[in-house]
Amino acid sequence: MPVMLVRGEHANPVMKEITNVLGHCLPNSQTHIVDKASHFLTATHSKECAELLSTFLSKEFPPI
């Protein structure tokens, strides 16, 4: 199943580690880091997050 992981560049260390571990454990995952964003990136960087989500959802993925 395709998975997109998104975190801010300045996320706290625990969130960074969680994202890294999930990225390694989940096949078909993509990790995106939003520049100059912290934990509440959907509020502070909504345009970037919307673009990432739109691009991800517009892809055609092979059936699982």
N, C-alpha and C positions, 0 to 999 in steps of 0.2 A: 504494500500500500504506500503510495507516495506521501511524504511528510515534509512540510516546510517548517524549519525552526528559525525563529527570528529573535534577536536580542540586540540591545543597544551596545555601542562601543564601550560605554562607561557603566555597564551593568555591574552589580556587586560580584565579588569573586565566587560566591556560591552559585549564582545564576550562570556565570561563565562556565563553571565546571559542569553543571547540570546540562547545559547546552552541548558542551563538548562530548560528554558521555553519551547522551542521547544520539548525537550525530554519528558516533562510532557504532552504536548498538542497533540502530534502525536502518535496515537496508532501504535503499531508495529515498534517503532523506537528503535534503538540501539545507544548508545553514547559511543564513544571511545576517550580517552585522551592520546595523544602521549607524553611520558615522555621527559622532557628537551626541548620541542619544544615551539615556540612562534607562532606568527600570520602566518608567511610564511612557515608553516611546510611542504608543498609539495616540497619546494625548499631545505630545510635543512634536512628533514627526509623523503626523497622520498622512500627509501626502506620500511620503516614502513608503509607509506601511501599506497604504492602499495600492500603490503601484506594484509592490512585491506580491501582494495577494492577488491582484488582477492578473498579473503575468503567470503566476503559479496556477491559478484556476483555469486559465485559457489554454493550458497545454493539454495535449492528448497523451494519456498514459496507457501503456499496454494493460490489458485485462489481468487481474490477479487470479 
